[in-house]
Amino acid sequence: MGKFKFTETGIEGMFVVEPTVFEDNRGYFMETYQENDFKEAGHDLKFVQDNQSKSSKGVLRGLHLQVNHPQGKLVRVIRGEVFDVGVDLRGDSPTYGKWYGEILSEENKKQLYIPPKFAHGFLVLSEEAEFQYKCTEFYHGDDESGIMWNDEEIGIDWPLDDIDEIILSDKDKEWKTLKESKIKY
């Protein structure tokens, strides 16, 4: 089916995408998104915005969400390596509060789709990483919220063995736990 392998994560709507990579002596070529192939696999998505960030080792961005304008995100790493995580916040979901994480890197070229109504975050494992993602909804700064990255009840198993220091934004230091924030779509 097309040029992509889609792997379910155990959380409905969240999946890993592995593109077919065509390599030769000149380098490589791959498609990172193709609407028809995604539709054929049952993933009818509409993206409205692309974002890119660069971060250094130990930077943890997240866990982010938008309350009234939830974004689905197709995320990938173009340089370096990150541990990327999505947390299900859909109140009627049997996996509410559950998380899934995947190592994304320039070498493995994997992508992760995080559906709307999920919190999202990532930890940079390499010296630097460049991160790109497509969004199903526009960014609304006044609608932004989040969950504490190390919420014990969620229990994300962040790969911290080679990380000397977690680097958070001031905003990310202030998020509450899921229970305290009562975020439920």
Residue pairs with C-beta under 8 A, 6 or more apart in sequence:
1 37
1 40
1 41
2 34
2 36
2 37
2 40
2 41
3 19
3 20
3 30
3 31
3 34
3 37
4 17
4 18
4 19
4 20
4 31
4 34
4 37
4 38
4 41
5 17
5 18
5 20
6 15
6 16
6 17
6 41
6 43
7 15
7 16
7 17
7 18
8 14
8 15
9 15
9 16
9 100
9 102
10 95
10 100
11 86
11 88
11 93
11 95
11 98
11 100
12 93
12 95
13 113
13 115
14 86
14 88
14 100
14 112
14 113
14 114
14 115
14 118
15 43
15 112
15 113
16 102
16 110
16 111
16 112
16 113
17 74
17 110
17 111
17 112
17 113
18 108
18 109
18 110
18 111
19 30
19 31
19 32
19 109
19 111
20 30
20 31
21 28
21 29
21 30
21 109
22 28
22 29
22 30
30 109
31 37
32 76
32 111
33 47
33 74
33 134
35 45
38 44
38 45
43 113
45 72
45 74
45 113
45 136
46 136
47 74
47 134
47 135
47 136
48 135
48 136
48 137
48 138
49 134
49 135
49 137
49 138
49 139
50 132
50 133
50 134
50 135
51 132
51 133
51 135
51 139
52 130
52 131
52 132
52 133
53 61
53 130
53 131
54 128
54 129
54 130
54 131
55 61
55 124
55 128
55 129
55 131
56 124
56 127
56 128
56 167
57 124
57 125
57 126
57 127
57 128
57 163
58 123
58 124
58 163
58 164
58 165
58 166
58 167
59 123
59 124
59 167
60 121
60 122
60 123
60 124
60 149
60 158
60 166
60 167
60 168
60 172
61 121
61 122
61 169
61 172
62 85
62 119
62 120
62 121
62 122
62 146
62 149
62 172
63 85
63 87
63 119
63 120
63 121
63 146
63 147
63 148
63 149
63 175
64 119
64 120
64 121
64 144
64 145
64 146
65 71
65 89
65 117
65 118
65 119
65 120
65 144
65 145
65 146
65 147
65 183
66 137
66 139
66 140
66 143
66 144
66 145
67 143
67 144
67 145
67 183
68 140
68 143
69 137
69 138
69 140
69 143
70 116
70 117
70 118
70 137
70 185
71 116
71 135
71 136
71 137
71 139
72 113
72 114
72 115
72 116
72 135
72 136
72 137
73 113
73 114
73 120
73 133
73 134
73 135
73 136
74 111
74 112
74 113
74 133
74 134
75 84
75 104
75 111
75 112
75 113
75 114
75 120
75 122
75 131
75 132
75 133
76 104
76 109
76 110
76 111
76 112
76 131
76 132
76 133
77 104
77 105
77 106
77 129
77 130
77 131
77 132
78 106
78 130
78 131
78 132
79 106
79 128
79 129
79 130
80 105
80 106
80 124
80 125
80 126
80 127
80 128
80 129
80 130
81 103
81 104
81 105
81 106
81 107
81 124
81 125
81 126
81 129
82 103
82 104
82 105
82 122
82 123
82 124
82 125
82 126
82 129
82 131
83 101
83 102
83 103
83 104
83 122
83 123
83 125
83 158
83 159
84 101
84 102
84 103
84 104
84 112
84 120
84 121
84 122
85 99
85 100
85 101
85 120
85 121
85 122
85 156
85 158
86 99
86 100
86 101
86 112
86 114
86 115
86 118
86 119
86 120
87 97
87 98
87 99
87 118
87 119
87 120
87 147
87 154
87 156
87 178
88 95
88 96
88 97
88 98
88 99
88 117
88 118
89 96
89 97
89 117
89 118
89 119
89 147
89 178
89 183
89 184
89 185
90 96
90 117
90 118
90 184
90 185
91 184
91 185
96 184
97 153
97 154
97 178
98 154
99 154
99 155
99 156
101 156
101 157
101 158
102 110
102 112
103 110
103 125
103 159
104 110
104 111
104 112
104 122
105 126
114 120
116 136
116 137
117 185
119 146
119 147
119 183
121 149
122 131
123 158
123 159
123 160
123 163
123 166
125 159
125 162
125 163
145 175
145 181
145 183
146 171
146 172
146 175
147 154
147 175
147 176
147 177
147 178
147 181
147 183
148 175
148 176
148 177
148 178
149 156
149 158
149 166
149 168
149 172
149 175
150 156
150 158
151 177
151 178
152 177
153 177
153 178
153 179
154 177
154 178
160 166
175 181
